[in-house]
Amino acid sequence: MSGGVSGTRTRRARFHELTVAEVRPLTAASVEVTFAVPDELAGEYDYLPGQHVALRAHVDGTELRRSYSLCRPPAQGRISVAIKRDLGGAFSTWATTALRPGDRIDVMSPQGTFTVDLGALDGRHIAGIAAGSGITPLMALASSVLAASATSSFTLVYTNRTAVDVMFLEELADLKDRYPARLALHHVLSREQRTAPLLSGRIDEERLRRMLDTLLPPETVDEWFLCGPFELVQLCRDVLATYGVPAERLHFELFTTGEPGEARGDAGRPVVVREGERTNTIEFTLDGLTSTVETPVDANESVLNAALRVRPDVPFSCAGGVCGTCRARLLAGDVRMTENYALEPEELERGYVLTCQSHPLTDRVVVDYDV
């Protein structure tokens, strides 16, 4: 996850137990889950459109964490996420089949920079390209952008396999009815024929270029928001770069980072320090308390995994370099980050790292989760 407005990641992520207020079917494989936010926690769950939360639950005796984007514009007393069942996905299967109103689960305070400056939208054209459940943050973004300024406009290209797979179909139609002149909505179906040939079939480079040349000329767009699988997001980034779109105007959020089975930050991987083994020292501060842990050099352990061995409350969610929940500032030493889909260039310059992807390169590494 990357891009957005500077300064939106201003608080350390914390879990609070919230009550499920509503579970609403969206498609045969997805639901919208709404949580009630009590008055005393209202400040913890203020958010900007496009941000996300992590959910934590124990399913069949195993703790599971997943990040989901907030799908509604900010509203007092409630937050909503959309969850689509993934093939073999333990958390998404449980959430879409067993979660009920009245259930209580842990919800982390909102995080993320995949958002827009709502105070600077007059006359601006925002474009979004989403696939499948990638529509979730763009629902909140489109609604908020169009409501924030009477002269803003939004173009959304949304691709799915078939019409029955389209999440928020009615809500998108209502949004189009509300802003007919300022919202351009293009549904692309990869396995179902549409009237317009351009909107039928998988979005590959050739089809994307045709769309950009006809439906969505890049020179008319002020900011781009891309959300979906790695392959689609990377394709859009690469193609838009050939049209001269600057990287700072391209914001993206990933739901997957590549092939299943890739290393996901080693979160929870058991590591044993043996006597006499060469180790590195990791020192980290969390909630004002500083802890130290030794990590074997040969284990190639991530900072997050090492920290979790002595502090189980260290924040993380995806452990794949995508969500940014495990972000900390590197104060001393050096690390190698395997992946980074969450931190902006300015954050990297200020010394921030993703601890789930950071592996020590020096004898001593010091990070601060509180900064």
C-alpha positions as CSV (number, residue, x, y, z in Angstrom):
1,M,0.0,0.0,0.0
2,S,1.4,3.3,-0.9
3,G,0.8,6.9,-1.9
4,G,-1.6,9.5,-0.5
5,V,-1.3,12.5,1.7
6,S,1.6,13.2,4.0
7,G,0.9,13.2,7.7
8,T,-2.0,10.8,7.7
9,R,0.0,8.1,9.6
10,T,0.1,10.1,12.8
11,R,-0.7,7.6,15.5
12,R,0.6,4.2,16.5
13,A,-1.8,1.4,15.6
14,R,-3.7,-0.1,18.5
15,F,-6.3,-2.8,18.8
16,H,-9.6,-2.3,20.5
17,E,-12.4,-4.8,20.8
18,L,-15.5,-3.6,18.8
19,T,-18.9,-5.1,18.3
20,V,-20.2,-6.1,14.9
21,A,-23.3,-4.0,14.2
22,E,-24.2,-5.4,10.8
23,V,-23.1,-8.0,8.3
24,R,-24.5,-7.3,4.9
25,P,-24.1,-9.6,1.8
26,L,-22.6,-7.8,-1.2
27,T,-22.1,-10.8,-3.6
28,A,-22.2,-14.5,-3.1
29,A,-18.6,-14.4,-1.9
30,S,-18.4,-11.1,-0.1
31,V,-19.9,-9.1,2.8
32,E,-19.8,-5.6,4.3
33,V,-19.1,-5.7,8.0
34,T,-20.0,-2.7,10.1
35,F,-18.6,-2.1,13.5
36,A,-20.1,0.1,16.2
37,V,-17.6,2.6,17.6
38,P,-18.4,3.7,21.2
39,D,-18.1,7.4,22.0
40,E,-15.1,6.9,24.2
41,L,-13.1,5.5,21.2
42,A,-14.4,8.0,18.6
43,G,-11.0,9.7,18.4
44,E,-9.2,6.4,17.8
45,Y,-11.3,5.6,14.8
46,D,-11.3,8.9,13.0
47,Y,-10.1,8.2,9.5
48,L,-9.6,9.6,6.0
49,P,-11.2,7.9,2.9
50,G,-8.9,5.2,1.6
51,Q,-7.4,4.2,4.9
52,H,-7.5,0.6,6.3
53,V,-7.8,-1.3,9.5
54,A,-6.5,-4.6,10.7
55,L,-8.8,-7.2,12.1
56,R,-7.7,-9.8,14.6
57,A,-9.6,-12.9,15.6
58,H,-9.1,-16.4,16.9
59,V,-10.4,-19.0,14.4
60,D,-10.2,-22.7,15.4
61,G,-7.6,-21.8,18.0
62,T,-5.4,-19.9,15.7
63,E,-4.8,-16.1,15.8
64,L,-5.4,-14.6,12.4
65,R,-4.9,-11.0,11.3
66,R,-5.9,-9.4,8.0
67,S,-6.1,-5.8,6.8
68,Y,-9.2,-4.4,5.1
69,S,-9.9,-1.0,3.6
70,L,-12.7,1.1,5.0
71,C,-15.4,1.2,2.4
72,R,-17.6,4.1,3.5
73,P,-16.9,7.8,3.9
74,P,-16.1,8.8,7.5
75,A,-19.2,8.7,9.8
76,Q,-19.6,9.1,13.5
77,G,-20.0,5.9,15.5
78,R,-19.4,3.3,12.9
79,I,-16.8,2.0,10.5
80,S,-17.3,-0.5,7.7
81,V,-15.1,-2.9,5.7
82,A,-15.8,-5.2,2.8
83,I,-14.5,-8.8,3.0
84,K,-14.3,-11.1,0.0
85,R,-13.9,-14.8,0.5
86,D,-10.5,-16.0,-1.0
87,L,-10.0,-19.5,-2.1
88,G,-8.5,-21.3,0.9
89,G,-8.5,-18.1,3.0
90,A,-9.1,-19.0,6.6
91,F,-10.0,-15.5,7.8
92,S,-12.1,-14.4,4.9
93,T,-14.0,-17.8,4.8
94,W,-14.7,-17.4,8.5
95,A,-15.7,-13.7,8.2
96,T,-18.0,-14.3,5.3
97,T,-19.8,-17.4,6.7
98,A,-19.7,-17.2,10.5
99,L,-19.4,-13.6,11.6
100,R,-22.7,-12.3,13.0
101,P,-24.0,-9.1,14.5
102,G,-23.2,-8.9,18.2
103,D,-19.8,-10.7,17.8
104,R,-16.8,-8.9,19.2
105,I,-13.4,-8.9,17.6
106,D,-10.3,-6.8,17.7
107,V,-10.1,-3.9,15.3
108,M,-7.0,-1.8,14.9
109,S,-7.1,2.0,14.6
110,P,-7.1,3.2,11.0
111,Q,-3.8,3.5,9.2
112,G,-2.5,4.2,5.7
113,T,-1.7,7.0,3.2
114,F,-3.8,5.8,0.3
115,T,-5.9,8.9,0.5
116,V,-6.4,12.4,-0.9
117,D,-6.4,16.0,0.4
118,L,-10.1,16.7,0.7
119,G,-9.4,20.4,1.1
120,A,-7.7,20.8,-2.3
121,L,-10.1,19.3,-4.7
122,D,-11.7,22.3,-6.6
123,G,-11.4,21.6,-10.3
124,R,-9.4,18.5,-9.9
125,H,-10.0,15.2,-11.7
126,I,-9.2,12.0,-9.7
127,A,-9.1,8.6,-11.5
128,G,-9.3,5.2,-10.0
129,I,-8.6,1.7,-11.4
130,A,-9.8,-1.2,-9.3
131,A,-10.2,-4.9,-9.6
132,G,-12.5,-7.1,-7.5
133,S,-12.3,-6.2,-3.9
134,G,-9.9,-3.4,-4.8
135,I,-13.1,-1.3,-5.1
136,T,-13.3,-1.1,-1.3
137,P,-11.1,2.0,-0.7
138,L,-12.1,3.6,-4.0
139,M,-15.8,3.5,-2.9
140,A,-14.8,5.8,0.1
141,L,-12.5,7.9,-2.0
142,A,-15.0,8.5,-4.9
143,S,-17.8,9.3,-2.5
144,S,-15.7,11.7,-0.5
145,V,-14.1,13.4,-3.4
146,L,-17.4,14.2,-5.1
147,A,-19.0,15.4,-1.9
148,A,-16.0,17.6,-0.9
149,S,-16.1,19.9,-3.9
150,A,-18.8,20.8,-6.4
151,T,-16.2,21.2,-9.1
152,S,-14.3,17.9,-8.6
153,S,-14.7,14.9,-10.9
154,F,-13.9,11.2,-10.6
155,T,-13.4,8.5,-13.2
156,L,-13.6,4.9,-12.1
157,V,-12.5,1.9,-14.1
158,Y,-13.7,-1.3,-12.2
159,T,-12.9,-4.7,-13.5
160,N,-14.5,-8.1,-12.5
161,R,-15.0,-11.5,-14.0
162,T,-18.7,-11.3,-14.4
163,A,-21.6,-9.0,-13.3
164,V,-22.5,-11.1,-10.3
165,D,-18.9,-10.6,-9.0
166,V,-19.3,-6.8,-8.8
167,M,-19.2,-5.5,-5.2
168,F,-21.2,-2.4,-4.3
169,L,-23.1,-2.5,-7.6
170,E,-26.1,-0.7,-6.3
171,E,-24.0,1.8,-4.4
172,L,-22.0,2.7,-7.5
173,A,-25.2,3.1,-9.5
174,D,-26.6,5.4,-6.8
175,L,-23.4,7.4,-6.8
176,K,-23.6,7.8,-10.6
177,D,-27.2,9.0,-10.3
178,R,-26.2,11.5,-7.6
179,Y,-23.3,12.9,-9.6
180,P,-24.1,12.2,-13.3
181,A,-21.9,14.9,-14.7
182,R,-18.9,14.4,-12.4
183,L,-18.6,10.7,-12.1
184,A,-17.6,8.5,-15.0
185,L,-18.1,4.8,-14.2
186,H,-16.7,2.1,-16.5
187,H,-17.4,-1.6,-15.6
188,V,-15.0,-4.0,-17.3
189,L,-16.0,-7.7,-17.4
190,S,-13.2,-10.2,-18.2
191,R,-15.5,-13.3,-18.7
192,E,-18.7,-11.7,-19.8
193,Q,-19.6,-9.9,-23.0
194,R,-20.5,-6.2,-22.7
195,T,-22.0,-4.0,-25.4
196,A,-18.8,-2.0,-25.7
197,P,-15.9,-4.3,-26.9
198,L,-13.4,-2.2,-25.0
199,L,-15.1,-3.1,-21.7
200,S,-15.1,-6.8,-22.4
201,G,-12.1,-8.9,-21.6
202,R,-9.1,-8.9,-19.3
203,I,-7.2,-5.6,-18.9
204,D,-3.9,-6.2,-20.6
205,E,-1.4,-3.6,-21.8
206,E,-3.1,-3.2,-25.2
207,R,-6.6,-2.8,-23.7
208,L,-5.3,-0.4,-21.0
209,R,-3.7,1.8,-23.6
210,R,-6.9,1.9,-25.7
211,M,-8.8,3.0,-22.5
212,L,-6.2,5.7,-21.8
213,D,-6.4,6.9,-25.4
214,T,-10.2,7.1,-25.4
215,L,-11.9,6.9,-22.0
216,L,-9.3,8.3,-19.7
217,P,-6.6,10.6,-21.2
218,P,-3.8,10.8,-18.7
219,E,-3.2,14.5,-19.3
220,T,-6.7,15.2,-17.9
221,V,-6.1,13.5,-14.6
222,D,-4.6,15.1,-11.5
223,E,-4.2,12.1,-9.3
224,W,-4.4,8.3,-9.9
225,F,-5.5,5.7,-7.4
226,L,-4.8,2.0,-8.2
227,C,-6.0,-0.9,-6.1
228,G,-6.0,-4.6,-6.8
229,P,-3.7,-7.5,-7.5
230,F,0.0,-6.9,-7.9
231,E,-0.1,-7.7,-11.7
232,L,-2.8,-5.2,-12.5
233,V,-1.4,-2.4,-10.3
234,Q,2.1,-2.9,-11.7
235,L,0.8,-2.9,-15.3
236,C,-1.0,0.4,-14.7
237,R,2.0,2.0,-13.1
238,D,4.3,0.9,-15.9
239,V,2.0,2.0,-18.7
240,L,1.1,5.3,-17.1
241,A,4.8,6.1,-16.7
242,T,5.1,5.8,-20.5
243,Y,2.5,8.5,-20.8
244,G,4.6,10.8,-18.6
245,V,2.6,10.5,-15.4
246,P,4.9,11.5,-12.5
247,A,5.3,8.9,-9.8
248,E,4.1,11.3,-7.1
249,R,0.7,11.5,-8.8
250,L,0.4,7.7,-8.8
251,H,-1.0,6.1,-5.6
252,F,-1.4,2.4,-5.2
253,E,-2.6,-0.2,-2.8
254,L,-2.0,-4.0,-3.1
255,F,-4.1,-6.8,-1.9
256,T,-1.5,-9.4,-2.9
257,T,2.2,-8.9,-3.5
258,G,2.9,-11.8,-5.9
259,E,3.0,-15.5,-6.0
260,P,1.4,-17.5,-3.1
261,G,4.1,-19.0,-0.9
262,E,6.4,-16.0,-0.9
263,A,8.0,-15.1,2.4
264,R,5.6,-12.9,4.4
265,G,8.0,-11.3,6.8
266,D,8.6,-14.4,9.0
267,A,6.0,-13.2,11.5
268,G,5.6,-15.9,14.1
269,R,8.4,-18.1,12.8
270,P,10.1,-20.0,15.7
271,V,13.7,-19.0,16.2
272,V,16.0,-20.5,18.9
273,V,19.2,-18.8,20.0
274,R,21.8,-21.4,20.7
275,E,24.7,-20.9,23.1
276,G,27.8,-19.7,21.3
277,E,26.0,-18.8,18.1
278,R,26.8,-15.4,16.5
279,T,23.9,-13.0,17.0
280,N,22.8,-9.5,16.3
281,T,21.1,-7.3,18.9
282,I,17.8,-5.7,18.2
283,E,16.6,-3.0,20.5
284,F,13.1,-1.6,20.0
285,T,10.8,0.9,21.8
286,L,7.1,0.4,22.0
287,D,4.6,2.3,24.2
288,G,7.6,3.9,25.9
289,L,9.1,0.6,27.0
290,T,12.4,-0.5,25.5
291,S,13.2,-4.2,24.9
292,T,16.2,-6.0,23.6
293,V,16.3,-9.4,21.8
294,E,19.2,-11.4,20.3
295,T,18.7,-12.8,16.8
296,P,21.0,-15.5,15.2
297,V,22.9,-14.1,12.2
298,D,22.3,-17.3,10.3
299,A,18.5,-17.3,10.9
300,N,18.0,-14.2,8.7
301,E,15.2,-13.3,11.0
302,S,13.1,-10.2,10.5
303,V,13.1,-7.4,13.1
304,L,9.4,-8.0,13.6
305,N,9.8,-11.7,14.2
306,A,12.5,-11.2,16.7
307,A,10.5,-8.5,18.5
308,L,7.4,-10.7,18.7
309,R,9.5,-13.3,20.6
310,V,9.7,-10.9,23.6
311,R,6.7,-8.6,23.0
312,P,3.6,-10.2,21.5
313,D,1.9,-6.8,21.3
314,V,4.2,-5.5,18.6
315,P,1.9,-4.2,15.8
316,F,1.6,-6.0,12.5
317,S,-1.0,-7.3,10.2
318,C,-0.1,-8.6,6.7
319,A,3.6,-9.3,7.4
320,G,4.1,-9.0,3.6
321,G,5.3,-5.4,3.3
322,V,1.9,-4.2,2.1
323,C,-0.1,-2.7,4.9
324,G,2.5,-0.6,6.8
325,T,1.2,-1.6,10.2
326,C,4.6,-2.7,11.5
327,R,6.3,0.6,10.5
328,A,9.1,1.9,12.8
329,R,11.9,4.4,12.6
330,L,15.4,3.1,12.3
331,L,17.5,5.0,14.9
332,A,20.8,3.0,14.8
333,G,22.4,0.3,12.7
334,D,21.4,-0.8,9.2
335,V,18.8,-3.3,7.8
336,R,17.9,-4.8,4.4
337,M,14.2,-4.5,3.4
338,T,13.1,-7.4,1.3
339,E,9.9,-5.8,0.1
340,N,8.3,-2.3,0.4
341,Y,4.8,-1.6,-0.9
342,A,3.7,0.7,2.0
343,L,6.3,3.4,2.7
344,E,6.5,6.6,0.6
345,P,9.9,7.9,-0.5
346,E,9.8,10.7,2.1
347,E,9.2,8.2,4.9
348,L,12.2,6.2,3.7
349,E,14.3,9.4,3.7
350,R,13.3,10.0,7.3
351,G,14.5,6.6,8.3
352,Y,11.3,4.6,8.5
353,V,11.3,0.8,7.8
354,L,8.8,-2.0,7.6
355,T,10.0,-4.3,10.4
356,C,8.3,-7.3,8.9
357,Q,10.7,-7.0,5.9
358,S,13.8,-5.7,7.7
359,H,16.7,-7.9,8.4
360,P,19.7,-6.7,10.4
361,L,23.0,-5.9,8.5
362,T,24.8,-4.7,11.6
363,D,25.6,-6.1,15.0
364,R,23.1,-3.7,16.6
365,V,19.9,-2.4,15.3
366,V,17.6,0.1,17.1
367,V,14.1,0.9,16.0
368,D,11.3,3.0,17.6
369,Y,7.6,2.1,17.0
370,D,6.5,5.2,18.9
371,V,8.1,7.9,16.8
